[in-house]
C-alpha cells in the first residue's frame, strides 16, 4: 500500500471516529443538559390533567398529586443517569475497539513493509548468487586445463588461488541468498498472523460502531418522548402550586445542585483523607466542539468574566492558580480517581449542565459554571484558592 493510500485511509478513519464521537456527545448533552431520558418500561404513575384539576382546593389531594409528580420526575432523572452511563460505555467501547484496530493496522502495515523489503533483498541475493555461480562455471574448465598443462608452478598456484577466491564468493552469495529467503519466510508468516488480527479487530470495531450508532438512535427517539413527558409534569406541578413550569424546574434544579454539592464535598473529603492525588489526566479521545478553547484563550475569557463581576486583578490571579492546579485550564481534563471533569473539575461533570447543554466541550460554559460555583460557596476566587491551599480541594 502506498503512503498516499495509508494517509487517505487514516483520514477516513479519523473522520468516522470524529462523527461518532460528535453524535455521542450530542445525545449526551441533551440527556444530561435537559434531564430528558427514556421512559422506563414500567413508568411511574403519571397523573392526568383531570386528576390535577380535581385536586385543587383540597390541600391533601394537592399534596398527594404533587408527591406523585415529584416521584415521576425522580424516576425520569434516575433513568437519565443510567442512559448517560450506557451511552458513555458504548462510546468508550467503540473508542477502545477503534484504537486496537488502528494499532493492529499499523503493525500489519509495518510487517508488510518489511516483507516488501525482504522480497527485494531475496531477488538481489538470488541474482548475485547466480552471477557468481555463472562466473565459477565459465572459469572452471579453462583453469583446470591450465593446471594440467602449465609448466610454470607459480602460474598454476596463482590460478588455483583465483579459483578458490571465486568459490568463496559464490558460497557467500549462496549463503546470503538462503538467509534472505528464510527471513522472508518468517516475515511472511508474521504478516499473515498480523493481517488476521487486524481483520478481527477491524470487525470488532465495526460492530462496536454499529452498537454505538444504534444506542444513539434509540436515545434520540426516547429523549424526544421523555422531554414531552417532563414538560407536562412540570406544567402540572406548576398548576397545583400556582406557579410556572419554569419556576418549578428551576426550584428542582436548585435542590439537585445542593444535593450534588454535598455529595461532591463528601467525596473530596474522603479523597483528601486518603491522600488521593488531584492530578488530572487530559482526555484526548473526543473532538473539540466549537466552544473549546486553548488554555491561554480560556484564561483570557475568564479574565473578562472576572472583570465583569467587579473583581480586581488579584481575584483573577487566584483563579488562574486554582484552575492551573485543578485542570491546567483544559476543557477536557479528567481526574480518573474521582471522575471530576473540565476546567473547574466539576464532580460529576454533568453538574455543569445547569450552565449549558454544551458543558462537555465548551470552555465558556465550564468557566461560567465554575465562577458561579465559587461565588456561591466561597464568595470569590481568592476564597476558593485559600480553601484549596488549606485542604487540597475546593
C-alpha positions in Angstrom: 0.0 0.0 0.0 1.3 3.5 -0.9 1.9 6.2 1.7 -0.9 8.2 0.0 -3.3 5.3 0.4 -2.5 4.9 4.1 -2.9 8.6 4.6 -6.3 8.6 2.9 -7.4 5.6 4.9 -6.3 7.2 8.1 -8.1 10.4 7.2 -11.4 8.4 6.7 -10.9 6.6 9.9 -10.4 9.9 11.8 -13.5 11.4 10.1 -15.6 8.4 11.0 -14.3 8.5 14.6 -15.0 12.2 14.9 -18.5 11.7 13.6 -19.3 9.0 16.1 -17.9 11.0 19.0 -19.7 14.1 17.9 -23.0 12.2 17.7 -22.5 10.6 21.1 -21.6 13.9 22.6 -24.7 15.5 21.1 -27.1 12.9 22.6 -25.3 13.1 26.0 -25.5 16.8 26.0 -29.3 16.6 25.5 -29.7 13.8 28.0 -27.6 15.4 30.8 -28.4 19.0 30.0 -32.2 18.7 29.8 -32.6 15.6 32.0 -34.9 14.2 29.4 -34.5 10.4 29.1 -36.0 7.2 28.1 -39.4 6.4 29.6 -38.8 3.2 31.6 -40.7 0.0 30.6 -42.8 0.3 33.8 -43.0 4.1 34.2 -44.2 5.9 37.3 -47.9 6.5 37.7 -48.2 9.9 36.0 -51.3 11.9 37.0 -53.7 13.1 34.3 -54.8 16.7 33.9 -58.2 15.7 35.2 -56.6 14.4 38.4 -54.6 17.6 38.8 -57.7 19.8 38.3 -59.7 17.7 40.7 -57.1 18.0 43.4 -57.2 21.8 43.5 -58.9 23.3 46.6 -58.1 20.2 48.6 -54.8 20.5 50.4 -54.4 16.8 51.0 -55.2 16.0 47.4 -52.8 18.7 46.1 -50.0 17.2 48.3 -50.7 13.7 47.0 -50.7 14.7 43.4 -47.5 16.9 43.9 -45.9 13.9 45.5 -46.8 11.7 42.6 -45.4 14.2 40.1 -42.2 14.5 42.1 -41.8 10.8 42.2 -42.3 10.7 38.4 -39.7 13.3 37.9 -37.3 11.4 40.2 -37.8 8.3 38.1 -37.2 10.2 34.9 -34.0 11.7 36.2 -32.7 8.5 37.7 -33.2 6.8 34.4 -31.3 9.8 32.8 -28.2 8.8 34.7 -28.5 5.2 33.6 -28.9 6.3 30.0 -25.9 8.6 30.2 -23.8 5.8 31.7 -24.8 3.4 28.9 -24.1 5.9 26.2 -20.7 6.7 27.7 -19.9 3.0 27.9 -20.8 2.4 24.3 -18.7 5.4 23.2 -15.8 4.0 25.4 -16.2 0.5 23.9 -16.0 1.9 20.4 -13.0 4.1 21.2 -11.2 1.1 22.7 -12.0 -1.1 19.7 -11.1 1.6 17.2 -7.7 2.2 19.0 -6.9 -1.5 19.0 -7.9 -1.9 15.3 -5.7 1.1 14.3 -2.7 -0.3 16.3 -3.2 -3.7 14.6 -3.4 -1.9 11.2 -0.1 -0.1 11.9 1.6 -3.3 12.9 0.3 -5.1 9.8 1.5 -2.2 7.6 4.9 -2.3 9.2 5.3 -6.0 8.7 4.1 -5.7 5.1 6.8 -3.1 4.5 9.4 -5.4 5.9 8.0 -8.2 3.7 8.3 -6.0 0.7 11.9 -5.1 1.6 12.8 -8.7 2.3 11.3 -9.7 -1.1 13.5 -7.2 -2.8 16.5 -8.4 -0.9 15.9 -12.0 -1.8 15.7 -11.0 -5.5 19.0 -9.2 -5.2 20.7 -12.1 -3.4 19.5 -14.6 -5.9 20.8 -12.5 -8.7 24.1 -12.1 -7.0 24.4 -15.8 -6.3 23.5 -16.6 -9.9 26.2 -14.3 -11.3 28.9 -15.7 -9.1 27.8 -19.3 -9.9 27.9 -18.4 -13.6 31.4 -17.0 -13.3 32.6 -20.1 -11.5 31.1 -22.3 -14.2 32.7 -20.4 -17.0 36.2 -20.4 -15.4 36.2 -24.0 -14.1 37.3 -25.9 -17.2 40.0 -23.5 -18.6 41.6 -23.2 -15.2 41.6 -27.0 -14.8 43.3 -27.3 -18.3 45.8 -24.7 -17.2 46.7 -26.7 -14.1 47.3 -29.8 -16.1 49.3 -28.1 -18.9 51.2 -25.3 -17.2 54.9 -25.8 -16.9 55.3 -22.8 -14.5 54.4 -23.9 -11.0 53.9 -20.3 -9.9 51.4 -19.6 -12.6 49.5 -22.7 -11.6 49.3 -21.7 -7.9 48.1 -18.2 -8.9 45.2 -19.7 -11.0 44.4 -22.0 -8.1 44.1 -19.1 -5.7 41.8 -17.2 -8.1 39.5 -20.2 -8.4 39.5 -20.6 -4.6 38.5 -16.9 -4.0 35.8 -17.2 -6.7 34.5 -20.3 -4.9 34.4 -18.4 -1.6 32.5 -15.6 -3.1 30.0 -18.0 -4.7 29.5 -19.8 -1.4 29.0 -16.5 0.5 26.5 -15.3 -2.1 24.5 -18.6 -1.8 24.5 -18.4 2.0 23.3 -14.8 1.9 20.5 -15.8 -0.5 19.4 -18.6 1.8 19.4 -16.2 4.8 17.3 -13.7 2.9 14.8 -16.4 1.9 14.5 -17.6 5.5 13.9 -14.1 6.7 11.3 -13.5 4.1 9.5 -16.7 5.0 9.5 -15.7 8.7 8.2 -12.2 8.0 5.5 -13.5 5.6 4.2 -15.8 8.4 4.2 -12.9 10.9 2.5 -10.6 8.4 -0.2 -13.3 7.8 -0.9 -13.5 11.6 -0.9 -9.7 11.8 -3.4 -9.4 9.0 -5.7 -11.9 10.6 -5.6 -10.0 13.9 -6.2 -6.7 12.1 -9.2 -8.1 10.3 -10.6 -9.5 13.6 -10.1 -6.2 15.4 -11.5 -4.2 12.5 -14.6 -6.3 12.6 -14.9 -5.8 16.3 -14.6 -2.0 15.8 -17.2 -2.0 13.2 -19.6 -4.0 15.4 -18.9 -1.6 18.2 -19.6 1.4 15.9 -22.9 -0.1 14.8 -23.8 -0.7 18.5 -22.9 2.9 19.4 -25.0 4.2 16.5 -27.9 2.0 17.5 -27.8 3.3 21.1 -27.6 6.8 19.8 -30.6 6.4 17.5 -32.7 4.7 20.2 -31.7 7.6 22.6 -32.8 10.2 20.1 -36.3 8.8 20.0 -36.6 8.2 23.7 -35.2 11.7 24.6 -37.9 13.4 22.4 -40.6 11.2 24.0 -39.4 11.9 27.6 -38.9 15.6 27.0 -42.6 16.0 26.3 -43.5 14.0 29.4 -41.2 16.1 31.6 -42.7 19.3 30.2 -46.2 18.0 31.1 -45.1 17.0 34.6 -43.6 20.5 35.3 -46.8 22.1 33.9 -49.0 20.0 36.2 -46.8 20.8 39.2 -47.0 24.5 38.4 -50.7 24.3 38.1 -51.0 22.6 41.6 -48.7 25.1 43.2 -50.0 28.2 41.3 -46.5 28.9 39.9 -44.9 28.4 36.5 -43.3 25.4 34.9 -40.0 27.3 34.6 -40.1 28.2 38.3 -40.8 24.6 39.3 -37.9 23.4 37.1 -35.5 26.0 38.5 -36.5 25.1 42.0 -35.9 21.5 41.4 -32.6 22.2 39.8 -31.5 24.2 42.8 -32.4 21.3 45.1 -30.4 18.9 42.9 -27.4 21.3 42.8 -27.4 21.5 46.6 -27.5 17.7 46.9 -24.8 17.3 44.3 -22.6 19.8 46.1 -22.9 17.9 49.4 -22.0 14.7 47.7 -19.1 16.3 45.9 -17.8 17.8 49.2 -18.0 14.5 50.9 -16.2 12.7 48.1 -13.5 15.4 48.1 -13.0 15.0 51.9 -12.6 11.2 51.6 -10.2 11.7 48.7 -8.1 14.2 50.7 -8.2 11.9 53.8 -6.9 9.0 51.6 -4.2 11.3 50.2 -5.6 10.8 46.7 -3.7 12.7 44.1 -5.5 15.5 42.5 -3.5 15.3 39.2 -5.7 15.4 36.2 -5.4 13.3 33.1 -6.3 15.0 29.8 -8.9 13.3 27.8 -7.9 13.1 24.2 -10.5 10.7 22.7 -13.1 13.3 21.9 -13.0 16.1 19.4 -13.2 19.7 20.5 -16.5 21.5 19.9 -17.0 25.0 18.7 -16.7 26.3 22.2 -13.4 24.5 23.0 -10.7 27.0 23.8 -6.9 26.5 24.3 -5.8 27.1 28.0 -4.5 30.5 27.0 -7.8 31.5 25.4 -9.7 30.1 28.3 -7.8 32.3 30.7 -8.4 35.3 28.6 -12.1 34.6 28.5 -12.1 34.1 32.3 -10.3 37.5 32.7 -13.2 39.2 31.0 -15.8 37.4 33.1 -13.9 38.2 36.4 -13.7 41.8 35.4 -17.5 41.9 34.5 -18.2 40.7 38.1 -16.4 43.7 39.5 -13.4 41.7 40.9 -9.9 43.1 40.7 -6.7 41.5 39.2 -5.9 39.7 42.5 -9.1 37.7 42.1 -8.1 36.7 38.6 -4.7 35.7 39.7 -6.2 33.5 42.4 -8.5 31.9 39.8 -5.5 31.2 37.5 -3.6 29.5 40.3 -6.7 27.5 41.3 -7.5 26.1 37.9 -3.9 25.7 37.0 -3.8 23.2 39.9 -7.1 21.6 39.1 -7.0 21.2 35.3 -4.3 23.2 33.7 -7.3 25.1 32.2 -8.1 22.2 29.8 -11.7 21.8 29.0 -11.3 18.0 28.7 -9.3 17.4 31.8 -10.5 14.3 33.6 -9.5 13.0 37.0 -9.6 9.2 36.8 -9.6 8.7 40.5 -12.6 10.9 41.3 -14.4 11.4 38.0 -14.1 15.2 38.2 -14.2 16.9 34.7 -13.5 20.1 32.9 -11.7 23.4 33.7 -13.3 23.8 37.2 -13.2 20.0 37.8 -16.9 19.7 38.4 -17.8 16.5 40.3 -19.6 15.0 38.5 -19.1 16.8 35.2 -22.9 16.7 34.5 -23.5 19.3 37.2 -22.3 21.9 34.6 -25.4 21.2 32.5 -27.1 23.9 34.6 -24.9 26.4 32.8 -25.4 25.0 29.3 -26.0 21.8 27.4 -22.6 22.1 25.7 -20.8 21.7 29.0 -18.8 18.7 27.8 -16.9 20.8 25.2 -17.5 24.5 25.8 -14.8 26.2 27.8 -17.0 29.3 28.3 -19.9 27.2 29.8 -17.5 25.5 32.1 -16.0 28.8 33.2 -19.4 30.3 33.8 -20.5 27.4 35.9 -17.2 27.3 37.8 -17.3 31.0 38.7 -21.0 30.7 39.8 -20.0 27.7 42.0 -17.1 29.7 43.5 -19.2 32.7 44.2 -22.0 30.7 45.9 -19.6 28.7 48.1 -16.5 30.9 48.7 -17.6 34.4 47.7 -14.7 34.9 45.3 -11.8 33.1 43.6 -9.3 34.0 46.4 -11.7 32.5 48.9 -11.7 29.3 46.9 -7.9 29.4 46.4 -7.4 29.8 50.2 -9.6 26.8 50.8 -7.7 24.8 48.2 -4.4 25.8 49.7 -5.6 24.7 53.2 -7.2 21.3 52.4 -6.2 20.5 48.9 -9.6 20.8 47.2 -12.3 23.4 46.8 
